[in-house]
C-alpha cells in the first residue's frame, strides 16, 4: 500500500495550489489582452476557462 508522509502531502497540496494560481494569473492576463484587443470570441472562451478553474 502506498503511503505518503504528512510533509510530502502538504508539499503536494501547496504545489497544486501554486499551479492553480499560476493558471488563473495566466488566464487573467490573456483575458485582459483579449479585452484590450476587442476579441469577443476569445473573451468568451477565456471567461469559460476562468469559470472552470474557479
ZIHUGI-V740596 format. One record per pair of residues at least 24 apart in sequence whose C-alpha atoms are under 7 Angstrom apart, sorted by the first residue. I is the first residue (numbers start at 1). GAP is how many residues later the second one is. Records with the same first field share a line. If there is no record, write none. Layout:
BEGIN
I = GAP, GAP
END
This chain:
BEGIN
24 = 26
END
